[in-house]
């Protein structure tokens, strides 16, 4: 085994070859994992190693064990969740990130990582058309981004009534009212739970048939409560792709003194597209936003962005200070002031690489293309008797129901997944089972969409027979 004194170039080349080979074969394999968890766990099961193994043997064994249990989430016809497909440029940048072994915690630990984050922050704010003075924390994903934004919200709304939650905690603090659409994503409720607001305590505001928060319902809820308050809105419903009417509800909430946080895990990227931007009208007037890089920006996993208009409120909520940590010069951005981690991966490198590769135009064109492809899929499957598209396809989400009962829809999903031409998952929408198709892979083409539509129709016909 190497002792680290030499560079294991053959090992790295072998790993790269395995990765490249996997990607090249991805389109020809089933667009699903070929093992379930039980089979994978059995294959991986072995006694604790008493002695080490040669590096090349370890990497070969890792690839052999893992591949049958890997979802084809980087594939061209994988629509199971709203996830990107890890663009090769982002993957290559991520390989370099891993090999560089940088801790992005502060300027001294990695000047390059801190600089990459600083410029990527400016580019992101520009492309998403958000306030240039806002701050961004580079976090693991939208779940933590929601947590960070809501932590900043908690601190600021309590500061306005004279309470320092960062110093004194929540014991004895004035109560904070949280108002949130009843169709909000589960991870937002989890973030609220982590912050001490409770999973079930927030006031759920009624929504319309597409999952959009109803302004009149929010107005009534705001009028019924006084004191520190946070309103959580949604840019891109996980099933329908619908946007809350931000141009109406953000001014309403702010007039009542509330902080407005937007969960825009994937939908916030609509602001990069001239064709889709109207969906997100008014979003820029909010106070904080959460979005993912590993969705529509196509970075590898472990990449999200917590964006806060008031950078000082952001910093107060997240700052980590200790005597051994280097001080930041006046006016310089300290990476550790905007995330809940000190030691962390240098996520700014892959973000910088994807933004540099795509540019403003490339990001917008990709969003537009996926939205067109989603509409194409919806139009094709809706021609088949017994298949109904249940949402207005305004973004990249399509929800489909087969027949008039849950069992037929579930059976069609199972048949589609077993056939392996494409992968779509199931969900429940308004009490009904649906197939949920999320078009978000960078390499997906019209041909892929047509093959997918044909596969869905064939699965449904098999079930119907």
PEUR-V782066 format. One record per residue. N is the residue number from 1. RES is the residue in one letter. OMEGA is omega in whole degrees, 0 to 359 (999 if undefined). D_FIRST is the distance of its C-alpha to the first C-alpha in Angstrom with 1 decimal. Layout:
n=N res=RES omega=OMEGA d_first=D_FIRST
n=N res=RES omega=OMEGA d_first=D_FIRST
This chain:
n=1 res=X omega=179 d_first=0.0
n=2 res=X omega=179 d_first=3.8
n=3 res=X omega=180 d_first=6.4
n=4 res=X omega=182 d_first=8.9
n=5 res=X omega=177 d_first=10.9
n=6 res=X omega=179 d_first=10.8
n=7 res=X omega=183 d_first=12.0
n=8 res=X omega=187 d_first=10.0
n=9 res=X omega=179 d_first=13.4
n=10 res=X omega=179 d_first=12.9
n=11 res=X omega=181 d_first=11.2
n=12 res=X omega=177 d_first=14.2
n=13 res=X omega=178 d_first=16.6
n=14 res=X omega=178 d_first=15.7
n=15 res=X omega=179 d_first=16.2
n=16 res=X omega=179 d_first=19.4
n=17 res=X omega=179 d_first=20.6
n=18 res=X omega=180 d_first=20.3
n=19 res=X omega=180 d_first=22.2
n=20 res=X omega=179 d_first=24.8
n=21 res=X omega=179 d_first=25.4
n=22 res=X omega=181 d_first=26.0
n=23 res=X omega=181 d_first=28.5
n=24 res=X omega=181 d_first=30.2
n=25 res=X omega=190 d_first=30.8
n=26 res=X omega=184 d_first=31.9
n=27 res=X omega=183 d_first=35.6
n=28 res=X omega=181 d_first=35.9
n=29 res=X omega=175 d_first=34.4
n=30 res=X omega=181 d_first=36.3
n=31 res=X omega=179 d_first=36.6
n=32 res=X omega=172 d_first=35.3
n=33 res=X omega=180 d_first=32.4
n=34 res=X omega=173 d_first=32.6
n=35 res=X omega=167 d_first=31.6
n=36 res=X omega=185 d_first=33.3
n=37 res=X omega=183 d_first=31.6
n=38 res=X omega=180 d_first=32.3
n=39 res=X omega=179 d_first=30.7
n=40 res=X omega=180 d_first=27.7
n=41 res=X omega=178 d_first=27.3
n=42 res=X omega=181 d_first=27.7
n=43 res=X omega=182 d_first=25.0
n=44 res=X omega=186 d_first=22.5
n=45 res=X omega=178 d_first=23.5
n=46 res=X omega=179 d_first=21.1
n=47 res=X omega=174 d_first=20.6
n=48 res=X omega=180 d_first=18.4
n=49 res=X omega=176 d_first=14.9
n=50 res=X omega=178 d_first=14.8
n=51 res=X omega=181 d_first=11.2
n=52 res=X omega=179 d_first=8.1
n=53 res=X omega=179 d_first=7.5
n=54 res=X omega=184 d_first=5.6
n=55 res=X omega=182 d_first=6.4
n=56 res=X omega=177 d_first=9.4
n=57 res=X omega=179 d_first=10.6
n=58 res=X omega=181 d_first=10.7
n=59 res=X omega=178 d_first=12.7
n=60 res=X omega=179 d_first=14.9
n=61 res=X omega=178 d_first=15.6
n=62 res=X omega=180 d_first=16.5
n=63 res=X omega=181 d_first=18.9
n=64 res=X omega=181 d_first=20.4
n=65 res=X omega=189 d_first=21.2
n=66 res=X omega=194 d_first=22.4
n=67 res=X omega=180 d_first=24.6
n=68 res=X omega=181 d_first=27.5
n=69 res=X omega=179 d_first=28.0
n=70 res=X omega=170 d_first=28.0
n=71 res=X omega=180 d_first=31.5
n=72 res=X omega=187 d_first=32.6
n=73 res=X omega=174 d_first=33.4
n=74 res=X omega=183 d_first=32.5
n=75 res=X omega=185 d_first=35.0
n=76 res=X omega=181 d_first=38.4
n=77 res=X omega=176 d_first=40.4
n=78 res=X omega=185 d_first=38.7
n=79 res=X omega=190 d_first=41.3
n=80 res=X omega=179 d_first=40.3
n=81 res=X omega=178 d_first=40.1
n=82 res=X omega=179 d_first=40.8
n=83 res=X omega=175 d_first=37.3
n=84 res=X omega=184 d_first=36.2
n=85 res=X omega=173 d_first=34.0
n=86 res=X omega=181 d_first=31.3
n=87 res=X omega=181 d_first=32.7
n=88 res=X omega=179 d_first=30.3
n=89 res=X omega=177 d_first=31.1
n=90 res=X omega=178 d_first=30.2
n=91 res=X omega=180 d_first=26.9
n=92 res=X omega=177 d_first=26.0
n=93 res=X omega=180 d_first=26.9
n=94 res=X omega=174 d_first=24.9
n=95 res=X omega=178 d_first=21.8
n=96 res=X omega=179 d_first=22.5
n=97 res=X omega=180 d_first=23.3
n=98 res=X omega=182 d_first=19.9
n=99 res=X omega=178 d_first=18.1
n=100 res=X omega=175 d_first=20.6
n=101 res=X omega=184 d_first=19.8
n=102 res=X omega=171 d_first=23.4
n=103 res=X omega=185 d_first=25.5
n=104 res=X omega=186 d_first=28.9
n=105 res=X omega=181 d_first=30.7
n=106 res=X omega=185 d_first=32.7
n=107 res=X omega=183 d_first=33.5
n=108 res=X omega=179 d_first=31.7
n=109 res=X omega=177 d_first=28.4
n=110 res=X omega=177 d_first=28.6
n=111 res=X omega=182 d_first=31.8
n=112 res=X omega=180 d_first=30.8
n=113 res=X omega=179 d_first=30.3
n=114 res=X omega=179 d_first=33.6
n=115 res=X omega=179 d_first=35.4
n=116 res=X omega=177 d_first=34.2
n=117 res=X omega=183 d_first=35.5
n=118 res=X omega=181 d_first=38.7
n=119 res=X omega=178 d_first=39.6
n=120 res=X omega=176 d_first=38.4
n=121 res=X omega=180 d_first=40.7
n=122 res=X omega=180 d_first=43.6
n=123 res=X omega=180 d_first=43.0
n=124 res=X omega=181 d_first=42.7
n=125 res=X omega=180 d_first=45.9
n=126 res=X omega=183 d_first=47.7
n=127 res=X omega=179 d_first=46.7
n=128 res=X omega=178 d_first=47.5
n=129 res=X omega=176 d_first=50.7
n=130 res=X omega=185 d_first=50.2
n=131 res=X omega=184 d_first=51.5
n=132 res=X omega=181 d_first=49.9
n=133 res=X omega=180 d_first=49.8
n=134 res=X omega=178 d_first=47.8
n=135 res=X omega=180 d_first=44.3
n=136 res=X omega=170 d_first=41.2
n=137 res=X omega=181 d_first=38.4
n=138 res=X omega=189 d_first=35.2
n=139 res=X omega=185 d_first=34.3
n=140 res=X omega=183 d_first=32.4
n=141 res=X omega=186 d_first=35.4
n=142 res=X omega=178 d_first=39.1
n=143 res=X omega=179 d_first=39.0
n=144 res=X omega=176 d_first=37.8
n=145 res=X omega=175 d_first=40.0
n=146 res=X omega=179 d_first=43.0
n=147 res=X omega=182 d_first=42.0
n=148 res=X omega=180 d_first=41.9
n=149 res=X omega=180 d_first=45.1
n=150 res=X omega=174 d_first=46.9
n=151 res=X omega=176 d_first=45.7
n=152 res=X omega=178 d_first=47.3
n=153 res=X omega=180 d_first=50.4
n=154 res=X omega=181 d_first=50.6
n=155 res=X omega=185 d_first=50.5
n=156 res=X omega=182 d_first=53.0
n=157 res=X omega=176 d_first=55.6
n=158 res=X omega=177 d_first=55.7
n=159 res=X omega=180 d_first=55.8
n=160 res=X omega=178 d_first=59.0
n=161 res=X omega=172 d_first=60.7
n=162 res=X omega=181 d_first=59.6
n=163 res=X omega=179 d_first=56.6
n=164 res=X omega=185 d_first=53.2
n=165 res=X omega=179 d_first=50.8
n=166 res=X omega=180 d_first=47.7
n=167 res=X omega=191 d_first=49.2
n=168 res=X omega=180 d_first=51.3
n=169 res=X omega=184 d_first=49.6
n=170 res=X omega=181 d_first=51.7
n=171 res=X omega=180 d_first=53.6
n=172 res=X omega=181 d_first=57.3
n=173 res=X omega=173 d_first=56.5
n=174 res=X omega=181 d_first=59.0
n=175 res=X omega=176 d_first=58.1
n=176 res=X omega=178 d_first=56.5
n=177 res=X omega=177 d_first=57.7
n=178 res=X omega=178 d_first=55.2
n=179 res=X omega=189 d_first=56.8
n=180 res=X omega=179 d_first=54.6
n=181 res=X omega=182 d_first=55.4
n=182 res=X omega=179 d_first=55.4
n=183 res=X omega=180 d_first=53.1
n=184 res=X omega=182 d_first=50.4
n=185 res=X omega=184 d_first=46.8
n=186 res=X omega=184 d_first=45.2
n=187 res=X omega=177 d_first=42.6
n=188 res=X omega=177 d_first=45.5
n=189 res=X omega=176 d_first=46.9
n=190 res=X omega=178 d_first=43.5
n=191 res=X omega=178 d_first=43.3
n=192 res=X omega=177 d_first=46.8
n=193 res=X omega=181 d_first=45.8
n=194 res=X omega=185 d_first=42.9
n=195 res=X omega=177 d_first=45.4
n=196 res=X omega=178 d_first=47.9
n=197 res=X omega=182 d_first=50.4
n=198 res=X omega=179 d_first=49.8
n=199 res=X omega=186 d_first=49.0
n=200 res=X omega=185 d_first=52.6
n=201 res=X omega=180 d_first=54.6
n=202 res=X omega=181 d_first=54.7
n=203 res=X omega=182 d_first=57.9
n=204 res=X omega=184 d_first=57.3
n=205 res=X omega=185 d_first=59.5
n=206 res=X omega=180 d_first=60.9
n=207 res=X omega=181 d_first=59.8
n=208 res=X omega=187 d_first=61.4
n=209 res=X omega=178 d_first=60.8
n=210 res=X omega=179 d_first=57.8
n=211 res=X omega=179 d_first=56.2
n=212 res=X omega=178 d_first=57.5
n=213 res=X omega=182 d_first=58.6
n=214 res=X omega=182 d_first=62.4
n=215 res=X omega=181 d_first=63.9
n=216 res=X omega=179 d_first=66.9
n=217 res=X omega=177 d_first=64.9
n=218 res=X omega=180 d_first=62.8
n=219 res=X omega=178 d_first=66.0
n=220 res=X omega=181 d_first=67.5
n=221 res=X omega=178 d_first=64.4
n=222 res=X omega=181 d_first=64.3
n=223 res=X omega=184 d_first=68.0
n=224 res=X omega=185 d_first=67.6
n=225 res=X omega=178 d_first=65.1
n=226 res=X omega=178 d_first=65.3
n=227 res=X omega=182 d_first=62.7
n=228 res=X omega=184 d_first=59.2
n=229 res=X omega=177 d_first=57.9
n=230 res=X omega=175 d_first=55.0
n=231 res=X omega=180 d_first=55.5
n=232 res=X omega=179 d_first=52.5
n=233 res=X omega=185 d_first=53.0
n=234 res=X omega=174 d_first=51.1
n=235 res=X omega=181 d_first=50.4
n=236 res=X omega=179 d_first=49.4
n=237 res=X omega=187 d_first=50.0
n=238 res=X omega=178 d_first=47.1
n=239 res=X omega=188 d_first=49.4
n=240 res=X omega=186 d_first=52.2
n=241 res=X omega=184 d_first=50.7
n=242 res=X omega=179 d_first=53.9
n=243 res=X omega=170 d_first=54.3
n=244 res=X omega=182 d_first=56.3
n=245 res=X omega=188 d_first=59.3
n=246 res=X omega=181 d_first=57.9
n=247 res=X omega=178 d_first=60.9
n=248 res=X omega=191 d_first=63.1
n=249 res=X omega=180 d_first=61.0
n=250 res=X omega=176 d_first=59.2
n=251 res=X omega=179 d_first=62.5
n=252 res=X omega=182 d_first=63.9
n=253 res=X omega=182 d_first=61.1
n=254 res=X omega=176 d_first=61.1
n=255 res=X omega=178 d_first=64.9
n=256 res=X omega=178 d_first=64.4
n=257 res=X omega=183 d_first=61.9
n=258 res=X omega=168 d_first=58.8
n=259 res=X omega=180 d_first=55.3
n=260 res=X omega=176 d_first=54.2
n=261 res=X omega=182 d_first=50.6
n=262 res=X omega=170 d_first=49.6
n=263 res=X omega=181 d_first=46.9
n=264 res=X omega=188 d_first=46.2
n=265 res=X omega=175 d_first=42.8
n=266 res=X omega=186 d_first=43.5
n=267 res=X omega=180 d_first=47.2
n=268 res=X omega=180 d_first=47.1
n=269 res=X omega=175 d_first=45.8
n=270 res=X omega=180 d_first=49.3
n=271 res=X omega=177 d_first=50.3
n=272 res=X omega=185 d_first=48.4
n=273 res=X omega=177 d_first=50.7
n=274 res=X omega=183 d_first=54.4
n=275 res=X omega=185 d_first=55.2
n=276 res=X omega=190 d_first=53.7
n=277 res=X omega=181 d_first=54.4
n=278 res=X omega=179 d_first=57.6
n=279 res=X omega=185 d_first=55.8
n=280 res=X omega=179 d_first=54.3
n=281 res=X omega=178 d_first=57.5
n=282 res=X omega=181 d_first=57.7
n=283 res=X omega=184 d_first=54.1
n=284 res=X omega=179 d_first=53.7
n=285 res=X omega=179 d_first=56.3
n=286 res=X omega=182 d_first=54.1
n=287 res=X omega=179 d_first=52.3
n=288 res=X omega=185 d_first=48.7
n=289 res=X omega=174 d_first=46.7
n=290 res=X omega=175 d_first=43.4
n=291 res=X omega=182 d_first=41.7
n=292 res=X omega=167 d_first=38.4
n=293 res=X omega=183 d_first=36.4
n=294 res=X omega=168 d_first=34.5
n=295 res=X omega=191 d_first=37.8
n=296 res=X omega=175 d_first=40.1
n=297 res=X omega=174 d_first=38.2
n=298 res=X omega=172 d_first=35.4
n=299 res=X omega=171 d_first=32.5
n=300 res=X omega=182 d_first=29.4
n=301 res=X omega=183 d_first=29.6
n=302 res=X omega=181 d_first=29.7
n=303 res=X omega=176 d_first=32.5
n=304 res=X omega=186 d_first=36.0
n=305 res=X omega=173 d_first=38.8
n=306 res=X omega=188 d_first=41.1
n=307 res=X omega=183 d_first=44.1
n=308 res=X omega=181 d_first=46.9
n=309 res=X omega=181 d_first=50.1
n=310 res=X omega=185 d_first=50.6
n=311 res=X omega=179 d_first=47.5
n=312 res=X omega=175 d_first=48.7
n=313 res=X omega=177 d_first=49.0
n=314 res=X omega=182 d_first=45.5
n=315 res=X omega=180 d_first=44.2
n=316 res=X omega=184 d_first=46.2
n=317 res=X omega=191 d_first=44.6
n=318 res=X omega=191 d_first=41.0
n=319 res=X omega=176 d_first=40.7
n=320 res=X omega=183 d_first=38.1
n=321 res=X omega=175 d_first=39.0
n=322 res=X omega=186 d_first=37.6
n=323 res=X omega=183 d_first=38.3
n=324 res=X omega=181 d_first=34.7
n=325 res=X omega=182 d_first=34.7
n=326 res=X omega=178 d_first=36.0
n=327 res=X omega=178 d_first=39.5
n=328 res=X omega=179 d_first=40.3
n=329 res=X omega=181 d_first=43.0
n=330 res=X omega=178 d_first=46.3
n=331 res=X omega=179 d_first=46.3
n=332 res=X omega=180 d_first=42.6
n=333 res=X omega=177 d_first=40.9
n=334 res=X omega=185 d_first=38.4
n=335 res=X omega=185 d_first=35.9
n=336 res=X omega=182 d_first=35.6
n=337 res=X omega=189 d_first=39.4
n=338 res=X omega=180 d_first=39.5
n=339 res=X omega=181 d_first=36.8
n=340 res=X omega=181 d_first=36.1
n=341 res=X omega=171 d_first=32.5
n=342 res=X omega=174 d_first=31.3
n=343 res=X omega=181 d_first=27.5
n=344 res=X omega=178 d_first=27.3
n=345 res=X omega=179 d_first=25.9
n=346 res=X omega=185 d_first=27.6
n=347 res=X omega=182 d_first=29.8
n=348 res=X omega=182 d_first=32.2
n=349 res=X omega=180 d_first=30.1
n=350 res=X omega=177 d_first=30.4
n=351 res=X omega=179 d_first=34.0
n=352 res=X omega=183 d_first=34.9
n=353 res=X omega=181 d_first=33.4
n=354 res=X omega=178 d_first=35.3
n=355 res=X omega=179 d_first=38.5
n=356 res=X omega=180 d_first=38.2
n=357 res=X omega=185 d_first=37.7
n=358 res=X omega=187 d_first=40.5
n=359 res=X omega=180 d_first=42.9
n=360 res=X omega=183 d_first=45.9
n=361 res=X omega=182 d_first=47.3
n=362 res=X omega=178 d_first=44.2
n=363 res=X omega=181 d_first=43.8
n=364 res=X omega=180 d_first=47.5
n=365 res=X omega=179 d_first=47.6
n=366 res=X omega=177 d_first=44.7
n=367 res=X omega=180 d_first=46.4
n=368 res=X omega=182 d_first=49.7
n=369 res=X omega=180 d_first=48.1
n=370 res=X omega=178 d_first=46.6
n=371 res=X omega=176 d_first=50.0
n=372 res=X omega=180 d_first=51.8
n=373 res=X omega=178 d_first=49.5
n=374 res=X omega=179 d_first=50.0
n=375 res=X omega=179 d_first=53.8
n=376 res=X omega=179 d_first=53.5
n=377 res=X omega=181 d_first=51.7
n=378 res=X omega=181 d_first=54.2
n=379 res=X omega=182 d_first=57.1
n=380 res=X omega=183 d_first=55.9
n=381 res=X omega=181 d_first=55.2
n=382 res=X omega=177 d_first=58.4
n=383 res=X omega=184 d_first=60.4
n=384 res=X omega=178 d_first=59.6
n=385 res=X omega=177 d_first=62.1
n=386 res=X omega=177 d_first=60.7
n=387 res=X omega=179 d_first=57.9
n=388 res=X omega=172 d_first=58.6
n=389 res=X omega=189 d_first=56.8
n=390 res=X omega=181 d_first=57.4
n=391 res=X omega=168 d_first=56.5
n=392 res=X omega=186 d_first=57.7
n=393 res=X omega=183 d_first=54.8
n=394 res=X omega=183 d_first=54.8
n=395 res=X omega=184 d_first=51.1
n=396 res=X omega=184 d_first=48.1
n=397 res=X omega=177 d_first=48.8
n=398 res=X omega=174 d_first=50.7
n=399 res=X omega=191 d_first=51.7
n=400 res=X omega=176 d_first=53.2
n=401 res=X omega=181 d_first=55.1
n=402 res=X omega=178 d_first=56.1
n=403 res=X omega=185 d_first=59.4
n=404 res=X omega=178 d_first=61.0
n=405 res=X omega=183 d_first=58.7
n=406 res=X omega=188 d_first=55.2
n=407 res=X omega=181 d_first=54.3
n=408 res=X omega=177 d_first=54.8
n=409 res=X omega=179 d_first=52.7
n=410 res=X omega=180 d_first=49.8
n=411 res=X omega=178 d_first=50.2
n=412 res=X omega=177 d_first=50.1
n=413 res=X omega=180 d_first=46.9
n=414 res=X omega=180 d_first=45.3
n=415 res=X omega=179 d_first=46.5
n=416 res=X omega=181 d_first=45.3
n=417 res=X omega=179 d_first=41.8
n=418 res=X omega=180 d_first=41.8
n=419 res=X omega=171 d_first=43.0
n=420 res=X omega=178 d_first=40.1
n=421 res=X omega=178 d_first=41.9
n=422 res=X omega=178 d_first=41.7
n=423 res=X omega=171 d_first=40.7
n=424 res=X omega=183 d_first=43.1
n=425 res=X omega=179 d_first=43.2
n=426 res=X omega=177 d_first=46.0
n=427 res=X omega=172 d_first=47.7
n=428 res=X omega=181 d_first=51.0
n=429 res=X omega=181 d_first=53.6
n=430 res=X omega=176 d_first=56.9
n=431 res=X omega=182 d_first=56.5
n=432 res=X omega=174 d_first=55.7
n=433 res=X omega=178 d_first=52.7
n=434 res=X omega=166 d_first=51.6
n=435 res=X omega=181 d_first=49.0
n=436 res=X omega=181 d_first=47.3
n=437 res=X omega=181 d_first=46.1
n=438 res=X omega=182 d_first=44.3
n=439 res=X omega=184 d_first=44.1
n=440 res=X omega=179 d_first=41.3
n=441 res=X omega=187 d_first=38.8
n=442 res=X omega=186 d_first=38.8
n=443 res=X omega=184 d_first=38.9
n=444 res=X omega=183 d_first=41.7
n=445 res=X omega=175 d_first=44.7
n=446 res=X omega=178 d_first=48.3
n=447 res=X omega=178 d_first=47.4
n=448 res=X omega=179 d_first=44.7
n=449 res=X omega=180 d_first=47.4
n=450 res=X omega=176 d_first=49.9
n=451 res=X omega=179 d_first=47.4
n=452 res=X omega=179 d_first=46.7
n=453 res=X omega=178 d_first=50.4
n=454 res=X omega=180 d_first=51.1
n=455 res=X omega=178 d_first=48.3
n=456 res=X omega=180 d_first=49.8
n=457 res=X omega=179 d_first=53.3
n=458 res=X omega=178 d_first=52.2
n=459 res=X omega=179 d_first=50.5
n=460 res=X omega=180 d_first=53.7
n=461 res=X omega=178 d_first=55.9
n=462 res=X omega=179 d_first=54.0
n=463 res=X omega=182 d_first=54.3
n=464 res=X omega=179 d_first=58.0
n=465 res=X omega=999 d_first=58.8
